[in-house]
């Protein structure tokens, strides 16, 4: 655990530099421990892949005394008993919405049906929320379907698009630019303005994608 100042009122706790299951576990465990000890004067706690960002009240702390307090209080070895929430998401993996399925098939030498089966037959962990409100970084995808980001990002990726980039998969919560490979689309809403954190997806949740037909997708209000 390495603690570094980022500004006069913020710091980052690093738990490693590799995006992997063990580091993600340590981040999630430390994040829930931080929430449980309820330190006064902490304005914001944001977990990421390998680190936790903390924004604090400068009238309560400076970097050195908060760093020491975290070293004294933060027990990253004791697991908080927090049950993971499993969220199941229906996905239509059709070519009309899975813009990059054919290219992934060529790169991986797998059929489109195999790609869909591999992607939808795994439970993913939410490693981090970022880039956009509700954009959940999920991992890890099966090594058979690992593909790099697009060389030229799209100017607009439709809301609800299911994507892969390297070891991660994700759902675009809004229309936005993006350079991930698009393989399908969902009507599930990852972005909700009525919620305090703008999404009902949180770090530590589990995501399971379910393959559905075009007819089911359209009946749910999906748009091709």
C-alpha positions in Angstrom: 0.0 0.0 0.0 1.5 3.3 -1.2 0.0 6.7 -0.3 0.8 9.7 -2.5 -0.5 13.3 -2.4 -2.2 14.5 -5.5 -3.2 18.1 -4.4 -3.6 20.1 -1.3 -6.9 18.4 -0.5 -6.5 14.9 -2.0 -4.4 11.8 -2.1 -4.3 8.4 -3.8 -3.7 5.0 -2.1 -2.0 2.6 -4.6 -2.4 -1.2 -4.2 -0.3 -2.2 -7.2 0.1 -1.4 -10.9 -1.3 -4.4 -12.6 -5.0 -4.7 -13.5 -5.8 -8.2 -12.1 -8.2 -10.0 -9.8 -6.0 -9.8 -6.8 -5.4 -6.1 -7.0 -9.1 -5.5 -7.6 -9.9 -7.5 -4.5 -7.5 -5.5 -2.4 -9.0 -2.2 -3.7 -12.6 -3.3 -3.1 -11.7 -4.6 0.4 -9.9 -1.4 1.4 -12.8 0.7 -0.1 -15.4 -1.0 2.0 -13.2 -0.8 5.1 -12.8 2.9 4.5 -16.6 3.3 4.3 -17.0 1.3 7.5 -14.7 3.3 9.7 -16.5 6.6 8.6 -13.6 9.0 9.0 -14.7 12.6 9.7 -13.7 15.2 7.1 -13.6 12.8 4.1 -15.5 14.4 1.2 -15.2 11.7 -1.4 -13.8 8.2 -1.9 -13.4 6.9 -5.4 -12.1 3.4 -6.1 -10.3 2.6 -9.4 -8.5 -0.4 -10.8 -5.4 -0.2 -8.7 -6.0 2.7 -6.4 -8.4 4.7 -4.2 -8.7 8.5 -4.6 -9.6 10.4 -1.4 -10.8 14.0 -1.4 -10.6 15.5 2.2 -11.4 18.7 4.2 -8.2 20.7 4.6 -9.6 22.1 7.9 -9.6 18.5 9.2 -6.4 17.1 7.7 -3.2 17.8 5.9 -1.5 15.1 3.8 0.9 13.8 6.5 -1.6 13.4 9.3 -4.3 11.8 7.1 -1.6 9.5 5.6 -0.6 8.4 9.1 -4.3 8.0 10.2 -4.9 5.7 7.1 -1.8 3.6 7.9 -3.0 3.2 11.5 -6.7 2.6 10.8 -7.0 1.0 7.4 -6.8 -2.8 7.7 -6.6 -4.2 4.2 -6.2 -7.7 5.5 -9.6 -8.0 7.2 -12.4 -8.7 4.7 -15.6 -6.8 5.1 -18.5 -9.3 4.9 -20.4 -7.6 2.1 -22.4 -9.9 -0.2 -21.7 -9.3 -3.9 -24.8 -8.1 -5.8 -25.4 -10.1 -9.0 -27.0 -8.1 -11.8 -28.2 -10.0 -14.9 -28.3 -8.0 -18.1 -30.1 -9.1 -21.4 -28.0 -8.5 -24.5 -28.8 -8.7 -28.2 -25.6 -9.8 -29.9 -26.8 -9.1 -33.5 -24.7 -7.8 -36.3 -26.9 -4.6 -36.5 -25.7 -3.6 -33.1 -22.5 -5.6 -32.7 -20.4 -3.5 -35.1 -17.1 -5.3 -34.5 -18.2 -8.9 -34.1 -16.9 -9.8 -37.6 -13.5 -8.2 -37.1 -13.2 -9.9 -33.7 -14.0 -13.2 -35.4 -11.3 -12.7 -37.9 -8.7 -11.7 -35.3 -9.5 -14.5 -32.9 -10.3 -17.2 -35.5 -13.5 -17.9 -33.6 -17.0 -17.9 -35.1 -19.4 -15.1 -34.1 -21.5 -17.7 -32.2 -18.4 -18.8 -30.2 -17.6 -15.3 -29.3 -21.1 -14.7 -28.1 -21.1 -17.9 -26.1 -17.8 -17.2 -24.5 -18.7 -13.6 -23.6 -22.2 -14.4 -22.2 -21.1 -17.5 -20.2 -19.0 -15.8 -17.6 -19.8 -13.7 -14.5 -17.7 -10.5 -14.4 -16.6 -8.4 -11.4 -17.1 -4.6 -11.4 -13.5 -3.4 -11.0 -14.1 0.3 -11.2 -16.5 3.0 -12.3 -15.2 5.8 -14.5 -14.8 7.6 -17.8 -18.5 8.4 -17.7 -21.1 8.1 -14.8 -22.2 4.5 -14.8 -19.4 3.2 -17.0 -18.4 0.0 -15.2 -15.1 -1.6 -16.0 -15.7 -5.4 -15.9 -13.2 -8.2 -15.9 -11.7 -10.4 -16.9 -12.8 -11.5 -20.3 -11.8 -15.0 -21.5 -8.3 -14.9 -23.0 -9.8 -16.3 -26.2 -11.7 -13.1 -27.0 -9.1 -10.5 -25.8 -8.8 -7.9 -28.5 -7.1 -4.4 -28.4 -8.9 -1.1 -28.6 -9.8 0.2 -32.0 -7.0 2.1 -33.7 -9.5 4.9 -34.6 -12.2 5.6 -31.9 -15.7 6.1 -33.0 -17.2 9.6 -32.6 -20.4 8.2 -31.2 -21.0 4.8 -29.6 -24.7 4.3 -28.9 -26.0 4.1 -25.4 -26.3 0.5 -24.2 -23.5 -0.9 -26.4 -21.6 -3.9 -25.0 -17.9 -3.6 -25.6 -14.5 -5.3 -25.2 -11.1 -3.8 -24.9 -8.1 -5.9 -23.9 -9.0 -7.9 -20.8 -12.0 -5.7 -20.0 -15.7 -5.6 -21.0 -18.2 -2.8 -20.4 -21.5 -1.2 -21.3 -21.6 2.4 -22.6 -24.1 4.2 -20.3 -24.7 7.1 -22.7 -24.1 8.0 -26.3 -20.4 9.0 -26.3 -17.1 8.7 -28.2 -15.3 5.4 -27.7 -12.6 3.1 -28.9 -13.8 -0.2 -27.6 -14.9 -3.1 -29.8 -18.8 -3.2 -29.9 -20.3 -6.7 -29.8 -24.0 -6.1 -28.8 -26.5 -3.9 -27.1 -28.8 -3.8 -24.0 -31.7 -1.8 -22.9 -30.5 -2.0 -19.3 -30.0 1.5 -17.9 -26.6 2.0 -16.4 -27.0 5.8 -15.9 -29.8 7.0 -13.6 -29.9 10.8 -12.7 -32.3 10.0 -9.8 -29.5 8.2 -7.8 -26.8 9.9 -5.8 -24.0 8.1 -7.6 -25.9 8.2 -10.9 -25.9 4.4 -11.3 -27.1 1.3 -9.4 -23.9 -0.4 -10.4 -21.1 -0.4 -7.8 -17.6 -1.6 -7.4 -17.7 -5.2 -6.2 -20.9 -6.1 -8.0 -21.1 -9.1 -10.3 -22.5 -8.8 -13.9 -23.9 -11.7 -15.9 -24.8 -11.1 -19.6 -27.7 -13.1 -21.0 -28.0 -13.6 -24.8 -31.5 -12.7 -26.1 -33.1 -12.7 -29.5 -33.7 -9.6 -31.7 -37.5 -10.0 -31.0 -36.9 -10.0 -27.2 -34.6 -7.0 -27.5 -37.1 -5.0 -29.6 -39.9 -5.9 -27.2 -37.8 -4.5 -24.3 -37.7 -1.1 -26.2 -34.4 -1.8 -27.9 -33.4 0.3 -30.9 -31.3 -1.2 -33.8 
